[in-house]
């Protein structure tokens, strides 16, 4: 299977541990707003595909946190931080059963307002599980290191993994559509059908996959725009009139949903949060 065409998410093109996109803006949109936005950017941004034979793409993200919820607490600080496992799945048609691609990343993402940074490490699923379990402390002669790309990312993430006992706490699932523009300087993603669930184990390439143990539904459409350098005029025109959602966080909302179901004991929530239809809807466990 080929990687994402022309994308920084393609492991074969991940030459650096640091994701290049330095600015990010998020929007929670209606269907009509999405249609208008895509029409506005259609001549300047190209669709990316993981697999032309199976063009429907899904993303499963599993978040890690420490025993004292250091990453969750950072959501209320000047720099929000998330440590997460990201997996990709593909299907030939909407509604078809999705299959895991085997592309798997460990990422440290940090945001401060619209400024962002991301360190990502690519490794086969079994190797990634070993890295997390060992807090990144693999011996220099460990043969599994040959499958880790880039090694600079492993060195950058070792301190993070050893800062406290890390455990998976939440998984998300959604369909993702990706576009790029300006020679790769702009990346646009639309996430649809966001679901929150209990944390899921890392899968293997070729395994069928879908949402499991779902506890809540998120917004129907989340648009994220990432770029480095100034905002191109065509992009600024396309988002004119849209209301940014700078504080929107899948991780934060999902953890609150788990907490309301009693599935995140000890989560430091200062007050009870009543979910609204634009945030999440509790749906109870699904298996």
C-alpha positions as CSV (number, residue, x, y, z in Angstrom):
1,X,0.0,0.0,0.0
2,X,1.3,3.4,-0.8
3,X,1.5,6.2,1.7
4,X,-0.5,9.4,1.6
5,X,0.3,11.1,-1.7
6,X,2.4,14.1,-1.1
7,X,1.6,14.1,2.6
8,X,3.7,14.6,5.7
9,X,1.7,11.7,7.2
10,X,3.5,9.4,4.7
11,X,6.0,7.4,6.7
12,X,8.3,7.1,3.7
13,X,8.5,10.9,3.7
14,X,8.9,11.4,7.5
15,X,12.5,12.5,7.4
16,X,12.2,14.7,10.5
17,X,11.0,14.0,14.0
18,X,9.3,17.4,14.1
19,X,6.1,18.0,12.1
20,X,6.6,21.2,10.1
21,X,3.2,22.8,10.6
22,X,3.5,25.6,13.1
23,X,-0.1,27.1,13.0
24,X,-3.4,25.3,13.5
25,X,-7.0,26.5,13.6
26,X,-10.0,24.4,14.3
27,X,-13.7,24.8,13.4
28,X,-16.9,22.9,14.3
29,X,-19.1,23.2,11.3
30,X,-22.5,22.5,9.9
31,X,-22.9,20.4,6.7
32,X,-23.7,23.5,4.7
33,X,-20.6,25.3,6.0
34,X,-18.4,22.3,5.0
35,X,-19.9,22.2,1.5
36,X,-19.2,26.0,1.0
37,X,-15.7,25.8,2.4
38,X,-14.7,22.8,0.1
39,X,-16.2,24.7,-2.9
40,X,-14.1,27.7,-2.0
41,X,-10.8,25.8,-1.8
42,X,-11.4,23.3,-4.5
43,X,-9.1,25.0,-7.1
44,X,-6.3,25.5,-4.6
45,X,-6.1,22.3,-2.5
46,X,-5.8,18.7,-3.7
47,X,-7.3,15.6,-2.2
48,X,-4.9,13.1,-0.6
49,X,-5.5,9.3,-0.7
50,X,-3.8,6.6,1.3
51,X,-5.0,3.9,-1.1
52,X,-6.7,4.6,-4.4
53,X,-8.5,1.3,-4.4
54,X,-9.8,2.0,-0.9
55,X,-10.2,5.7,-0.7
56,X,-12.3,5.9,2.4
57,X,-10.0,6.7,5.3
58,X,-10.5,6.4,9.1
59,X,-8.4,7.4,12.0
60,X,-8.2,5.7,15.4
61,X,-6.4,7.7,18.1
62,X,-5.7,6.3,21.5
63,X,-4.5,8.8,24.1
64,X,-2.1,8.1,27.0
65,X,-2.0,9.9,30.3
66,X,-0.2,9.6,33.7
67,X,-1.8,8.4,36.9
68,X,-2.3,12.0,38.0
69,X,-3.7,13.0,34.5
70,X,-0.9,15.4,33.7
71,X,-1.9,15.7,30.0
72,X,-5.6,16.3,30.8
73,X,-4.6,19.0,33.3
74,X,-2.4,20.7,30.7
75,X,-5.6,21.4,28.7
76,X,-6.3,24.2,31.1
77,X,-2.8,25.6,31.0
78,X,-0.9,27.8,28.6
79,X,0.4,24.8,26.6
80,X,-2.0,21.9,26.0
81,X,-0.1,18.6,25.6
82,X,-1.3,15.2,24.3
83,X,0.6,11.9,24.0
84,X,-1.2,9.6,21.6
85,X,-1.1,6.5,19.4
86,X,-2.5,7.1,15.9
87,X,-3.6,4.3,13.5
88,X,-5.2,4.5,10.1
89,X,-7.8,2.3,8.4
90,X,-9.2,2.2,4.9
91,X,-12.3,1.0,3.1
92,X,-13.5,0.8,-0.5
93,X,-16.9,2.4,0.1
94,X,-18.7,4.2,2.9
95,X,-20.3,1.6,5.1
96,X,-17.8,-1.1,4.2
97,X,-15.8,-2.7,7.0
98,X,-12.5,-0.9,7.4
99,X,-9.1,-2.6,7.5
100,X,-6.1,-1.3,9.5
101,X,-3.2,-0.1,7.2
102,X,-0.4,-1.0,9.6
103,X,0.8,2.6,9.6
104,X,1.2,3.5,13.3
105,X,2.6,6.5,15.1
106,X,3.3,7.7,18.6
107,X,2.9,11.5,18.7
108,X,3.5,14.3,21.2
109,X,1.4,17.2,20.2
110,X,1.5,20.6,21.9
111,X,-0.7,23.7,21.3
112,X,-0.6,27.2,22.6
113,X,-3.5,29.1,21.0
114,X,-3.0,28.6,17.3
115,X,0.7,27.8,17.6
116,X,1.4,24.1,17.6
117,X,4.2,21.5,17.4
118,X,4.2,17.8,17.0
119,X,6.9,15.1,17.3
120,X,5.9,11.8,15.8
121,X,7.5,8.4,15.7
122,X,6.6,5.7,13.2
123,X,7.0,2.0,14.0
124,X,5.2,-1.3,13.3
125,X,2.4,-1.9,15.8
126,X,4.3,-4.6,17.9
127,X,7.4,-2.4,18.1
128,X,5.4,0.6,19.1
129,X,3.7,-1.4,21.9
130,X,7.2,-2.4,23.1
131,X,8.4,1.2,23.0
132,X,5.5,2.4,25.2
133,X,5.8,-0.5,27.6
134,X,9.5,0.1,28.1
135,X,9.2,3.9,28.3
136,X,11.3,4.1,25.1
137,X,14.3,2.4,26.7
138,X,15.3,0.0,24.0
139,X,19.0,-1.2,23.9
140,X,21.2,0.4,21.3
141,X,21.6,-3.0,19.6
142,X,17.9,-3.9,19.7
143,X,16.9,-5.2,16.3
144,X,13.5,-3.5,16.5
145,X,15.2,-0.1,16.2
146,X,15.7,-0.8,12.5
147,X,11.9,-0.4,12.1
148,X,11.7,2.9,14.0
149,X,11.6,6.1,12.0
150,X,13.0,8.6,12.7
151,X,15.3,7.6,15.6
152,X,15.5,11.3,16.6
153,X,11.8,11.1,17.5
154,X,12.5,8.1,19.9
155,X,15.2,10.1,21.6
156,X,12.9,13.1,21.9
157,X,10.0,11.0,23.3
158,X,12.1,8.9,25.8
159,X,11.9,11.6,28.5
160,X,8.2,12.0,27.9
161,X,7.5,8.3,28.3
162,X,9.6,8.0,31.4
163,X,8.0,11.0,33.2
164,X,5.3,8.9,34.8
165,X,3.5,5.7,34.3
166,X,1.6,6.0,31.0
167,X,-1.6,4.2,30.4
168,X,-4.2,4.4,27.6
169,X,-7.2,6.3,28.7
170,X,-9.4,7.1,25.7
171,X,-9.8,6.2,22.0
172,X,-11.4,8.2,19.3
173,X,-12.7,7.1,15.8
174,X,-13.7,9.2,12.8
175,X,-13.6,9.4,9.1
176,X,-10.9,11.7,7.8
177,X,-10.6,13.6,4.5
178,X,-7.3,15.3,3.8
179,X,-6.3,18.0,1.4
180,X,-3.0,19.9,0.8
181,X,-2.2,23.1,-0.9
182,X,0.7,25.6,-1.5
183,X,3.1,22.8,-2.3
184,X,2.4,21.1,1.0
185,X,2.6,24.3,3.1
186,X,-1.1,24.0,3.9
187,X,-2.9,20.9,5.2
188,X,-6.7,20.7,5.7
189,X,-8.4,17.8,7.4
190,X,-12.1,17.2,7.9
191,X,-13.1,14.7,10.6
192,X,-16.6,13.3,10.4
193,X,-18.6,11.2,12.8
194,X,-16.4,11.6,15.8
195,X,-16.9,8.9,18.4
196,X,-15.3,8.5,21.9
197,X,-14.7,5.1,23.4
198,X,-12.8,3.2,26.1
199,X,-9.1,2.8,25.1
200,X,-8.5,0.2,22.4
201,X,-5.4,-2.0,22.0
202,X,-3.0,-1.4,19.1
203,X,-4.1,-3.4,16.1
204,X,-2.2,-5.3,13.4
205,X,-2.0,-4.6,9.7
206,X,-4.9,-6.2,7.8
207,X,-7.2,-6.6,10.8
208,X,-10.8,-5.4,10.4
209,X,-11.6,-2.5,12.7
210,X,-14.4,-0.1,13.7
211,X,-15.7,1.8,16.7
212,X,-16.0,-0.4,19.8
213,X,-17.0,0.3,23.4
214,X,-18.4,3.7,22.3
215,X,-19.4,6.0,25.2
216,X,-20.2,9.3,23.5
217,X,-20.6,11.0,20.1
218,X,-18.8,14.2,19.3
219,X,-19.6,16.9,16.7
220,X,-20.4,15.7,13.3
221,X,-17.8,17.7,11.4
222,X,-14.5,19.1,12.7
223,X,-12.3,21.1,10.3
224,X,-8.6,21.6,11.1
225,X,-6.3,23.8,9.0
226,X,-2.6,23.6,9.5
227,X,0.1,25.6,7.8
228,X,3.5,27.2,8.2
229,X,4.3,30.7,7.3
230,X,1.6,33.3,6.6
231,X,-2.0,32.4,5.8
232,X,-2.5,32.4,2.0
233,X,-5.1,34.8,0.8
234,X,-7.3,32.1,-0.8
235,X,-7.4,30.3,2.5
236,X,-8.2,33.4,4.5
237,X,-11.1,34.1,2.1
238,X,-12.4,30.5,2.5
239,X,-12.7,30.7,6.3
240,X,-14.1,34.3,6.3
241,X,-17.3,34.2,8.4
242,X,-16.5,30.9,10.1
243,X,-16.2,30.9,13.9
244,X,-12.9,29.3,15.1
245,X,-13.0,26.9,18.0
246,X,-9.5,27.4,19.4
247,X,-10.3,25.6,22.7
248,X,-11.9,22.5,21.1
249,X,-10.0,19.3,22.0
250,X,-11.1,15.8,21.2
251,X,-9.0,14.5,24.1
252,X,-10.5,16.9,26.6
253,X,-14.1,16.4,25.6
254,X,-13.7,12.6,25.4
255,X,-12.2,12.5,28.9
256,X,-15.1,14.5,30.3
257,X,-17.5,12.1,28.7
258,X,-15.7,9.1,30.3
259,X,-15.8,10.9,33.6
260,X,-19.5,11.5,33.5
261,X,-20.0,7.7,33.0
262,X,-17.7,7.0,36.0
263,X,-15.0,5.5,33.7
264,X,-12.2,8.0,34.6
265,X,-12.0,7.9,38.4
266,X,-9.9,10.7,39.8
267,X,-10.1,12.9,36.8
268,X,-9.6,16.5,38.0
269,X,-12.8,18.1,37.0
270,X,-13.6,21.2,39.1
271,X,-17.3,21.3,38.3
272,X,-19.8,19.0,36.7
273,X,-20.0,19.7,33.0
274,X,-23.4,19.3,31.3
275,X,-22.8,18.2,27.7
276,X,-24.5,20.1,25.0
277,X,-25.4,18.9,21.5
278,X,-22.4,20.8,20.0
279,X,-19.9,19.0,22.3
280,X,-20.8,15.4,23.0
281,X,-23.8,13.2,23.5
282,X,-23.5,10.3,26.0
283,X,-24.6,7.1,24.3
284,X,-23.7,4.4,26.8
285,X,-21.2,1.6,26.2
286,X,-21.4,-0.2,22.9
287,X,-19.4,-3.4,22.2
